[in-house]
Amino acid sequence: MSLNDAALRQAISTVVDPHTGQDFVASKALKALRTEGQDVVIEVELGYPAKRLFPAFRQQLVAAVKQVAGVGNVSVQLSSRIVAHAAQRGVQLLPQVKNIIAVASGKGGVGKSTTAVNLALALAAEGASVGLLDADIYGPSQPMMMGIEGRPESSDGKTMDPLENHGVQVMSIGFLVGKDEAMIWRGPMATQALEQLLRQTNWRDLDYLIVDMPPGTGDIQLTLSQRVPMTGAVIVTTPQDIALLDAIKGIKMFEKVGVPILGIVENMAVHVCSQCGHAEHIFGHEGGKRMAGEFGMPYLGALPLDLSIRLQADSGKPTVVSDPDGAVANVYQSIARQVAVGIAAKAKDFSTKFPTITVSKDT
């Protein structure tokens, strides 16, 4: 008895990806379906990195296909393919970088850098090729958080090779100046330095480049938002009203330059006493969640005010690598997955598909 292709596809369509809300047939994630006698081979390709989800998806697909009469062995091959997505109009993508994600806040002290580094590490843990650009010229923190020391090397005397740790490529002004050296630069100098860090770094085939933006909405932030080809931005805030006011300014800035907001992260949402277990909302309750609802933006998740997050970041082993199976790491991983799924649903960049048009003058 030969297996019915339509029956197999129908069985596969009963498995829904909870992160996209679509089944693997409707979403066109099913790339190949082959039968070899009574055996079935399934190839599924996701548009976002999901290495940690593969075992569960494989188990669900095998179970679904086994319901079809006559099926023998079922082989499921799962993979992810990250493609480049469109950035602001008129801003070309960087070579070797498919998607750039800005992690921003309207003010300092809300945990933006900690969120950025854990977001980068979570995407890398899912199998993506990830880079991290520390765009805070005046207060670079990523060298410490990523546990990296040293200076970038240059193979051609013109460009720099990123340093790397925990599977993430990193570039920061902190690699080029002394730890105690103050960057007493005016806006144009800082902006120029940032553009050099971005464009003169030999990023190696990145699926995602996370940009840890400087806090605020001043000249440096605006220039970066206009010149850097950003796929989208993640806004980090605390529930506190004053932080929300500044976060709204950041949202408005990105809207004016055509950078879509990928979602809101609410940091320091609750503190749970390590001695008695009492939960207290020190900075307010669900302010970020309400703001996301008011602006019609994805609410990516809430992170606690937790001593371990700070200790792990200061030690150069942020939460996602120091406690990958812990509750806080799971929140970061959920945030990263939502961001990646959101990007996968956006318009792709087709600029490289078009031929280059040159105008020549006959002699």
VENZI-V273878 format. One record per residue. N is the residue number from 1. RES is the residue in one small letter. NEAR is the number of other C-alpha atoms within 8 Angstrom. D_CENTER is the distance of its C-alpha to the mean C-alpha in whole Angstrom. Layout:
# VENZI-V273878
n-><N	N>
res-><RES	RES>
near-><NEAR	NEAR>
d_center-><D_CENTER	D_CENTER>
This chain:
# VENZI-V273878
n-><1	2	3	4	5	6	7	8	9	10	11	12	13	14	15	16	17	18	19	20	21	22	23	24	25	26	27	28	29	30	31	32	33	34	35	36	37	38	39	40	41	42	43	44	45	46	47	48	49	50	51	52	53	54	55	56	57	58	59	60	61	62	63	64	65	66	67	68	69	70	71	72	73	74	75	76	77	78	79	80	81	82	83	84	85	86	87	88	89	90	91	92	93	94	95	96	97	98	99	100	101	102	103	104	105	106	107	108	109	110	111	112	113	114	115	116	117	118	119	120	121	122	123	124	125	126	127	128	129	130	131	132	133	134	135	136	137	138	139	140	141	142	143	144	145	146	147	148	149	150	151	152	153	154	155	156	157	158	159	160	161	162	163	164	165	166	167	168	169	170	171	172	173	174	175	176	177	178	179	180	181	182	183	184	185	186	187	188	189	190	191	192	193	194	195	196	197	198	199	200	201	202	203	204	205	206	207	208	209	210	211	212	213	214	215	216	217	218	219	220	221	222	223	224	225	226	227	228	229	230	231	232	233	234	235	236	237	238	239	240	241	242	243	244	245	246	247	248	249	250	251	252	253	254	255	256	257	258	259	260	261	262	263	264	265	266	267	268	269	270	271	272	273	274	275	276	277	278	279	280	281	282	283	284	285	286	287	288	289	290	291	292	293	294	295	296	297	298	299	300	301	302	303	304	305	306	307	308	309	310	311	312	313	314	315	316	317	318	319	320	321	322	323	324	325	326	327	328	329	330	331	332	333	334	335	336	337	338	339	340	341	342	343	344	345	346	347	348	349	350	351	352	353	354	355	356	357	358	359	360	361	362	363>
res-><m	s	l	n	d	a	a	l	r	q	a	i	s	t	v	v	d	p	h	t	g	q	d	f	v	a	s	k	a	l	k	a	l	r	t	e	g	q	d	v	v	i	e	v	e	l	g	y	p	a	k	r	l	f	p	a	f	r	q	q	l	v	a	a	v	k	q	v	a	g	v	g	n	v	s	v	q	l	s	s	r	i	v	a	h	a	a	q	r	g	v	q	l	l	p	q	v	k	n	i	i	a	v	a	s	g	k	g	g	v	g	k	s	t	t	a	v	n	l	a	l	a	l	a	a	e	g	a	s	v	g	l	l	d	a	d	i	y	g	p	s	q	p	m	m	m	g	i	e	g	r	p	e	s	s	d	g	k	t	m	d	p	l	e	n	h	g	v	q	v	m	s	i	g	f	l	v	g	k	d	e	a	m	i	w	r	g	p	m	a	t	q	a	l	e	q	l	l	r	q	t	n	w	r	d	l	d	y	l	i	v	d	m	p	p	g	t	g	d	i	q	l	t	l	s	q	r	v	p	m	t	g	a	v	i	v	t	t	p	q	d	i	a	l	l	d	a	i	k	g	i	k	m	f	e	k	v	g	v	p	i	l	g	i	v	e	n	m	a	v	h	v	c	s	q	c	g	h	a	e	h	i	f	g	h	e	g	g	k	r	m	a	g	e	f	g	m	p	y	l	g	a	l	p	l	d	l	s	i	r	l	q	a	d	s	g	k	p	t	v	v	s	d	p	d	g	a	v	a	n	v	y	q	s	i	a	r	q	v	a	v	g	i	a	a	k	a	k	d	f	s	t	k	f	p	t	i	t	v	s	k	d	t>
near-><3	5	11	6	6	6	9	11	9	8	12	13	11	8	11	9	9	6	6	6	7	9	12	14	10	8	8	7	11	12	9	8	9	7	9	7	6	11	11	13	13	13	11	13	11	11	11	11	14	11	9	7	7	9	7	7	8	11	8	9	11	11	8	12	12	10	8	10	5	7	13	8	7	12	9	11	9	10	8	10	9	11	10	10	13	10	13	12	5	4	10	6	8	8	5	8	15	16	13	13	13	12	16	14	17	15	10	9	5	12	10	14	10	10	11	12	13	12	13	14	14	12	15	12	9	10	9	12	11	16	13	14	13	15	12	11	12	7	5	12	10	11	12	12	15	13	10	11	7	5	7	10	7	9	8	5	6	7	10	12	11	12	10	9	10	7	8	13	12	12	12	13	11	12	12	8	7	7	5	4	6	5	6	5	6	6	8	7	8	11	11	8	8	10	9	9	12	8	7	10	12	8	11	6	8	14	13	13	14	15	13	15	12	11	11	11	11	6	7	12	12	10	9	9	12	10	7	7	13	13	14	13	15	13	14	16	17	14	16	9	8	6	13	14	9	12	14	9	10	14	10	8	10	13	10	7	9	8	14	9	12	12	13	16	15	17	14	14	17	13	12	11	8	5	4	5	7	6	8	7	9	7	10	10	8	9	13	14	10	8	9	13	10	7	6	6	11	9	11	12	10	10	12	11	10	9	6	7	9	8	8	12	14	10	10	11	12	16	14	12	9	8	8	9	6	7	6	9	12	10	11	13	12	10	12	12	12	10	11	10	12	9	11	11	6	8	6	8	9	7	5	6	5	6	5	4	4	4	4	4	4	3	2>
d_center-><47	44	41	40	37	37	37	34	32	33	32	29	28	29	26	23	19	19	15	16	20	21	23	23	26	25	21	23	21	24	25	28	31	34	37	39	42	41	38	34	31	28	25	22	19	16	13	10	10	12	15	16	17	19	22	22	22	24	27	26	27	30	32	31	33	36	37	38	42	43	39	39	37	33	30	27	24	21	18	15	15	12	13	13	13	15	15	17	21	23	20	20	17	17	18	16	13	12	9	8	6	9	9	13	16	19	21	20	21	18	16	13	13	13	10	8	10	9	6	6	9	8	6	9	11	11	12	10	11	8	10	10	12	14	16	18	21	24	22	20	18	16	19	20	17	16	20	21	24	26	26	24	26	27	29	30	31	29	25	23	21	18	19	17	17	16	14	12	14	14	16	18	21	22	23	25	27	29	28	30	30	30	28	31	30	30	27	28	28	25	23	25	24	20	20	22	19	17	19	22	19	20	16	17	15	11	9	6	8	6	10	11	14	17	18	21	21	24	25	22	19	21	21	18	17	20	19	16	15	12	10	9	9	9	12	13	17	20	22	25	26	26	23	22	24	22	19	21	22	18	18	21	20	17	19	22	20	19	15	14	12	10	11	13	12	16	17	20	21	24	26	28	31	31	34	35	32	33	29	30	27	28	26	27	26	23	23	19	20	23	21	18	21	23	21	20	16	14	15	12	14	16	17	20	22	22	24	22	19	21	23	20	18	21	22	20	18	16	16	13	16	19	19	17	19	20	19	17	14	15	13	10	10	11	8	5	8	9	6	6	10	10	9	11	14	14	17	16	17	21	22	23	25	27	30	31	34	36	40	42	46	49	51>
